[in-house]
């Protein structure tokens, strides 16, 4: 698509592109280097593969998602970060809300951390939000507000991995770069009958070789979209709508005729699942300390779960399911009194129903207690705690389960 750009803007863009090319030349060529003919065997390279994917995407793929039909790299980047490990239906309202407050990378870079975390609250995987903010600031400071067109440079920015960098470059600039997200791994594992866990390094390397080898040789479309854009979107759409984890719609898949899993009746077995491990369980006591129309919150460290968000003060216990209940109750009361001492004299303590929240790698059991104070103490000037107005909780940068708990009580 041709665009008319003013002379000043064009000069700025050219300068940035020249600088980017210099940076690329200085970057070790490890991940996006050309693959030699010895590595890419004939059975890996197959132009009909990309042709089939592109033809299917044009007729049956998704074309009306909010971040489609644009080459605005900021919007493409924002959507790709939000879509990491999160479903499209969950992302859409956050995407719209984010753009209303932060319409461009400059606005996002200038925002406070609390503003960014507040808009991300509930979407999960909060390190994405912290990296999103850092990335915006680096794009503004180091790239003059223009996202690099080369995947190598994109990958150097916070929160952008190899596959995400390729997707941003393909959708924003038509760059010929291979993606390999979870959906694509599932498609490849089934089509090529890969019967080992895709997370193994050797298997993942093989998948990357295939991803590179199967890229369309050249644009085979005209108009706004290029072949690489339709191909990249087509792979994503296949994995999200047809080649799903459960009950894949193989009869409608454009790759069914070449699919090993379909031919051998192994779609339920492939891709090979990650070896199961027992899910660790952790326990915590959360303190809902109320004083009038305010509730006590504390800032969590930037690392770890819910990093950078506000949350309830909490104390740890070894195991709320322990058999030595009397000892546990005594320990709990002692720890609670110690934790609450800086905030004021306790007027009453009420135990509330326990809640459980699942994370990717463990399960957290929360025992909430509602505490009222007779008279609260003044917080220290550098305290990580803050008295927060109850009426503003709905917009507070809180973890989803904590916000849900507080809104149900206050």
SULPE-V133292 format. One record per residue. N is the residue number from 1. RES is the residue in three letters. PSI is psi in whole degrees, -180 to 180 (none if undefined). OMEGA is omega in whole degrees, -180 to 180 (* if undefined). NEAR is the number of other ideal C-beta (glycine too) atoms within 10 Angstrom. Layout:
BEGIN
N_RES_PSI_OMEGA_NEAR ; N_RES_PSI_OMEGA_NEAR
END
This chain:
BEGIN
1_UNK_128_-178_8 ; 2_UNK_143_179_4 ; 3_UNK_144_178_6 ; 4_UNK_121_-177_6 ; 5_UNK_136_179_12 ; 6_UNK_159_-176_8 ; 7_UNK_-45_-178_7 ; 8_UNK_-45_-180_8 ; 9_UNK_-38_-180_11 ; 10_UNK_-42_178_12 ; 11_UNK_-41_180_11 ; 12_UNK_-45_-180_15 ; 13_UNK_-42_-180_13 ; 14_UNK_-40_179_11 ; 15_UNK_-42_179_12 ; 16_UNK_-44_180_18 ; 17_UNK_-39_177_14 ; 18_UNK_-41_179_10 ; 19_UNK_-40_180_15 ; 20_UNK_-41_179_19 ; 21_UNK_-38_179_14 ; 22_UNK_-41_179_10 ; 23_UNK_-40_178_16 ; 24_UNK_-41_-179_16 ; 25_UNK_-26_-179_9 ; 26_UNK_-5_-177_7 ; 27_UNK_133_177_15 ; 28_UNK_128_-176_7 ; 29_UNK_86_-176_10 ; 30_UNK_-50_-169_7 ; 31_UNK_-35_-175_14 ; 32_UNK_20_179_20 ; 33_UNK_154_179_10 ; 34_UNK_142_-180_9 ; 35_UNK_130_-175_13 ; 36_UNK_156_178_7 ; 37_UNK_-28_180_9 ; 38_UNK_-33_-179_6 ; 39_UNK_-46_-177_11 ; 40_UNK_100_-180_16 ; 41_UNK_167_-177_10 ; 42_UNK_-34_-178_8 ; 43_UNK_-13_175_9 ; 44_UNK_-41_-178_17 ; 45_UNK_121_-177_15 ; 46_UNK_101_-177_14 ; 47_UNK_-28_-179_13 ; 48_UNK_-22_179_9 ; 49_UNK_-54_-180_20 ; 50_UNK_-35_178_20 ; 51_UNK_-44_-180_16 ; 52_UNK_-42_-180_19 ; 53_UNK_-45_-179_25 ; 54_UNK_-45_-180_26 ; 55_UNK_-42_179_15 ; 56_UNK_-43_-178_19 ; 57_UNK_-40_-179_23 ; 58_UNK_-34_-177_14 ; 59_UNK_-37_-171_8 ; 60_UNK_-9_-176_15 ; 61_UNK_180_-180_21 ; 62_UNK_133_-176_14 ; 63_UNK_-2_-173_13 ; 64_UNK_19_176_6 ; 65_UNK_149_-172_15 ; 66_UNK_-27_-176_15 ; 67_UNK_7_178_20 ; 68_UNK_173_178_16 ; 69_UNK_35_175_10 ; 70_UNK_151_171_14 ; 71_UNK_21_175_15 ; 72_UNK_108_-175_14 ; 73_UNK_-31_178_20 ; 74_UNK_-47_-179_23 ; 75_UNK_-39_178_21 ; 76_UNK_-48_179_21 ; 77_UNK_-47_-179_27 ; 78_UNK_-46_-179_23 ; 79_UNK_-41_-178_23 ; 80_UNK_-38_178_23 ; 81_UNK_-44_180_20 ; 82_UNK_-33_-176_23 ; 83_UNK_-6_177_20 ; 84_UNK_116_177_16 ; 85_UNK_24_180_11 ; 86_UNK_138_-176_15 ; 87_UNK_154_-177_9 ; 88_UNK_-45_-177_16 ; 89_UNK_-33_178_7 ; 90_UNK_-31_-175_14 ; 91_UNK_-38_-171_21 ; 92_UNK_-53_-179_15 ; 93_UNK_-35_177_12 ; 94_UNK_-39_180_17 ; 95_UNK_-48_179_20 ; 96_UNK_-45_-178_10 ; 97_UNK_-40_180_12 ; 98_UNK_-45_-178_22 ; 99_UNK_-30_177_18 ; 100_UNK_-38_-179_9 ; 101_UNK_-37_-178_13 ; 102_UNK_79_-174_22 ; 103_UNK_-16_180_12 ; 104_UNK_172_-174_14 ; 105_UNK_-31_179_24 ; 106_UNK_-42_179_15 ; 107_UNK_-42_179_14 ; 108_UNK_-42_-180_24 ; 109_UNK_-34_-177_18 ; 110_UNK_-10_-177_12 ; 111_UNK_160_176_18 ; 112_UNK_158_178_9 ; 113_UNK_-38_-179_15 ; 114_UNK_-39_177_14 ; 115_UNK_-46_-178_15 ; 116_UNK_-47_-179_22 ; 117_UNK_-35_178_23 ; 118_UNK_-41_-180_19 ; 119_UNK_-21_179_21 ; 120_UNK_-18_-174_23 ; 121_UNK_124_-179_23 ; 122_UNK_-17_-178_16 ; 123_UNK_-17_176_18 ; 124_UNK_173_180_16 ; 125_UNK_65_-167_14 ; 126_UNK_-15_175_21 ; 127_UNK_-26_177_15 ; 128_UNK_-41_-179_19 ; 129_UNK_-41_179_26 ; 130_UNK_-43_178_19 ; 131_UNK_-35_178_15 ; 132_UNK_-45_-179_23 ; 133_UNK_-45_178_23 ; 134_UNK_-42_-179_16 ; 135_UNK_-45_179_22 ; 136_UNK_-42_-180_27 ; 137_UNK_-38_179_17 ; 138_UNK_-37_178_15 ; 139_UNK_-40_179_23 ; 140_UNK_-45_-175_18 ; 141_UNK_-36_-174_10 ; 142_UNK_-19_-176_15 ; 143_UNK_18_175_18 ; 144_UNK_32_177_12 ; 145_UNK_9_-179_16 ; 146_UNK_123_179_18 ; 147_UNK_136_179_24 ; 148_UNK_149_179_28 ; 149_UNK_-18_-177_19 ; 150_UNK_131_-180_20 ; 151_UNK_-34_179_27 ; 152_UNK_-42_179_22 ; 153_UNK_-38_178_21 ; 154_UNK_-40_-177_29 ; 155_UNK_-19_178_20 ; 156_UNK_-11_-179_15 ; 157_UNK_151_-177_21 ; 158_UNK_135_174_15 ; 159_UNK_2_-178_18 ; 160_UNK_112_177_25 ; 161_UNK_-175_-174_15 ; 162_UNK_-48_-178_18 ; 163_UNK_-41_179_22 ; 164_UNK_-40_178_21 ; 165_UNK_-42_180_26 ; 166_UNK_-42_-180_29 ; 167_UNK_-45_180_30 ; 168_UNK_-45_-179_29 ; 169_UNK_-39_-179_28 ; 170_UNK_-48_-176_24 ; 171_UNK_-32_-176_26 ; 172_UNK_-35_-172_22 ; 173_UNK_1_-179_20 ; 174_UNK_24_-179_17 ; 175_UNK_143_180_21 ; 176_UNK_88_-177_19 ; 177_UNK_145_-174_24 ; 178_UNK_138_174_25 ; 179_UNK_158_177_25 ; 180_UNK_68_176_21 ; 181_UNK_-174_-176_20 ; 182_UNK_-39_179_15 ; 183_UNK_-43_-179_19 ; 184_UNK_-39_177_22 ; 185_UNK_-41_-180_20 ; 186_UNK_-43_178_22 ; 187_UNK_-49_-179_24 ; 188_UNK_-43_-178_25 ; 189_UNK_-38_-180_24 ; 190_UNK_-47_-177_24 ; 191_UNK_-42_-176_22 ; 192_UNK_5_175_18 ; 193_UNK_42_-179_15 ; 194_UNK_111_-171_20 ; 195_UNK_33_173_14 ; 196_UNK_158_-177_14 ; 197_UNK_123_-176_14 ; 198_UNK_-17_179_21 ; 199_UNK_-14_176_13 ; 200_UNK_140_-174_12 ; 201_UNK_-46_-178_7 ; 202_UNK_-40_-180_8 ; 203_UNK_-42_179_18 ; 204_UNK_-39_177_15 ; 205_UNK_-43_178_10 ; 206_UNK_-40_179_17 ; 207_UNK_-37_177_20 ; 208_UNK_-39_176_17 ; 209_UNK_-45_180_16 ; 210_UNK_-44_-179_22 ; 211_UNK_-41_178_20 ; 212_UNK_-43_-176_21 ; 213_UNK_-29_-175_18 ; 214_UNK_-1_177_21 ; 215_UNK_145_177_21 ; 216_UNK_139_-177_20 ; 217_UNK_-40_-178_11 ; 218_UNK_168_178_10 ; 219_UNK_130_178_16 ; 220_UNK_21_175_16 ; 221_UNK_169_172_15 ; 222_UNK_169_-179_8 ; 223_UNK_-155_-174_6 ; 224_UNK_-47_-175_10 ; 225_UNK_148_173_22 ; 226_UNK_169_-180_22 ; 227_UNK_-39_-178_21 ; 228_UNK_-34_178_27 ; 229_UNK_-48_180_23 ; 230_UNK_-37_179_25 ; 231_UNK_-47_180_28 ; 232_UNK_-47_179_27 ; 233_UNK_-35_180_24 ; 234_UNK_-43_177_23 ; 235_UNK_-43_178_27 ; 236_UNK_-45_-178_21 ; 237_UNK_-40_178_21 ; 238_UNK_-47_-179_26 ; 239_UNK_-33_-176_21 ; 240_UNK_-28_-173_18 ; 241_UNK_-30_-178_16 ; 242_UNK_-56_-177_20 ; 243_UNK_58_-177_27 ; 244_UNK_166_-177_14 ; 245_UNK_-44_179_13 ; 246_UNK_142_177_6 ; 247_UNK_60_177_8 ; 248_UNK_144_-180_23 ; 249_UNK_70_-173_12 ; 250_UNK_-33_-177_16 ; 251_UNK_-18_180_8 ; 252_UNK_3_-175_11 ; 253_UNK_133_179_21 ; 254_UNK_-11_-180_20 ; 255_UNK_8_-175_19 ; 256_UNK_-38_-176_18 ; 257_UNK_-23_-179_9 ; 258_UNK_3_-173_15 ; 259_UNK_118_-180_22 ; 260_UNK_-42_-179_16 ; 261_UNK_-40_180_25 ; 262_UNK_-42_-178_21 ; 263_UNK_-31_-176_13 ; 264_UNK_7_178_11 ; 265_UNK_36_-176_8 ; 266_UNK_25_-180_15 ; 267_UNK_-28_179_20 ; 268_UNK_-22_-177_10 ; 269_UNK_-26_-176_13 ; 270_UNK_143_-4_23 ; 271_UNK_156_180_22 ; 272_UNK_132_-178_15 ; 273_UNK_154_175_11 ; 274_UNK_135_178_10 ; 275_UNK_130_-175_7 ; 276_UNK_141_173_6 ; 277_UNK_154_177_7 ; 278_UNK_133_-179_5 ; 279_UNK_118_179_11 ; 280_UNK_148_178_10 ; 281_UNK_132_179_13 ; 282_UNK_157_-176_14 ; 283_UNK_143_179_17 ; 284_UNK_151_174_16 ; 285_UNK_125_179_22 ; 286_UNK_137_-175_20 ; 287_UNK_117_177_19 ; 288_UNK_91_-175_21 ; 289_UNK_116_-175_23 ; 290_UNK_142_173_19 ; 291_UNK_103_-177_17 ; 292_UNK_-124_-178_11 ; 293_UNK_26_180_10 ; 294_UNK_155_177_17 ; 295_UNK_145_-178_21 ; 296_UNK_125_177_22 ; 297_UNK_160_177_24 ; 298_UNK_150_180_16 ; 299_UNK_126_178_16 ; 300_UNK_153_177_21 ; 301_UNK_156_-179_10 ; 302_UNK_-24_178_12 ; 303_UNK_164_178_9 ; 304_UNK_-174_-176_10 ; 305_UNK_143_179_17 ; 306_UNK_31_-176_20 ; 307_UNK_130_177_14 ; 308_UNK_-9_-180_21 ; 309_UNK_163_167_25 ; 310_UNK_150_177_24 ; 311_UNK_-178_177_19 ; 312_UNK_147_172_23 ; 313_UNK_141_-179_20 ; 314_UNK_154_175_17 ; 315_UNK_148_-178_18 ; 316_UNK_148_172_9 ; 317_UNK_155_-176_17 ; 318_UNK_-46_-176_11 ; 319_UNK_111_-178_12 ; 320_UNK_-9_178_16 ; 321_UNK_6_-175_10 ; 322_UNK_150_-178_12 ; 323_UNK_-27_-178_7 ; 324_UNK_65_-175_11 ; 325_UNK_-43_-180_10 ; 326_UNK_-45_179_7 ; 327_UNK_-39_-180_11 ; 328_UNK_-44_180_16 ; 329_UNK_-40_179_10 ; 330_UNK_-43_179_11 ; 331_UNK_-42_-178_15 ; 332_UNK_-46_-180_17 ; 333_UNK_-42_180_11 ; 334_UNK_-48_-179_11 ; 335_UNK_-36_-179_14 ; 336_UNK_-43_179_18 ; 337_UNK_-41_178_11 ; 338_UNK_-42_-177_10 ; 339_UNK_-32_-175_16 ; 340_UNK_-16_-175_20 ; 341_UNK_-41_-178_11 ; 342_UNK_-15_-171_14 ; 343_UNK_-17_178_21 ; 344_UNK_174_179_18 ; 345_UNK_134_-176_11 ; 346_UNK_134_177_15 ; 347_UNK_-36_180_12 ; 348_UNK_151_179_10 ; 349_UNK_130_-180_14 ; 350_UNK_125_177_10 ; 351_UNK_134_-180_11 ; 352_UNK_161_180_15 ; 353_UNK_138_-180_7 ; 354_UNK_151_176_12 ; 355_UNK_156_179_15 ; 356_UNK_135_179_10 ; 357_UNK_128_-178_17 ; 358_UNK_131_171_10 ; 359_UNK_177_-179_14 ; 360_UNK_-40_-171_8 ; 361_UNK_-2_178_9 ; 362_UNK_171_179_12 ; 363_UNK_131_-177_13 ; 364_UNK_123_176_16 ; 365_UNK_124_-176_17 ; 366_UNK_126_174_20 ; 367_UNK_104_-178_18 ; 368_UNK_144_176_21 ; 369_UNK_132_177_18 ; 370_UNK_125_-176_17 ; 371_UNK_132_173_21 ; 372_UNK_147_-177_15 ; 373_UNK_146_173_18 ; 374_UNK_-47_179_10 ; 375_UNK_126_-177_8 ; 376_UNK_153_178_17 ; 377_UNK_159_177_11 ; 378_UNK_133_178_9 ; 379_UNK_148_177_14 ; 380_UNK_152_-176_9 ; 381_UNK_-36_-178_5 ; 382_UNK_18_-176_5 ; 383_UNK_146_175_12 ; 384_UNK_-3_178_13 ; 385_UNK_156_179_16 ; 386_UNK_142_173_13 ; 387_UNK_120_-171_16 ; 388_UNK_135_180_17 ; 389_UNK_129_-178_11 ; 390_UNK_-34_-177_16 ; 391_UNK_-18_-178_10 ; 392_UNK_7_-175_9 ; 393_UNK_-33_-176_18 ; 394_UNK_-30_-179_11 ; 395_UNK_8_-178_11 ; 396_UNK_148_177_22 ; 397_UNK_76_-176_25 ; 398_UNK_150_171_25 ; 399_UNK_147_-175_20 ; 400_UNK_-48_-178_14 ; 401_UNK_-33_179_18 ; 402_UNK_-43_178_25 ; 403_UNK_-43_179_20 ; 404_UNK_-43_179_14 ; 405_UNK_-49_-177_21 ; 406_UNK_-42_-179_21 ; 407_UNK_-27_179_13 ; 408_UNK_-18_-176_8 ; 409_UNK_-31_-172_14 ; 410_UNK_none_*_14
END
